[in-house]
């Protein structure tokens, strides 16, 4: 998941800023980024 547009609604069902809601999904913080392509 890419969380740039995620986060208008909190886990408690209240709407607030995405920074205030955080980046958790199903109890886990997702920090992964896609692997970069190898330079040819």
Secondary structure, DSSP 4 states (H G I P E B T S, - for coil): --GGG--SB-TTS-B--HHHH-SEETTEE----PPPPPP-
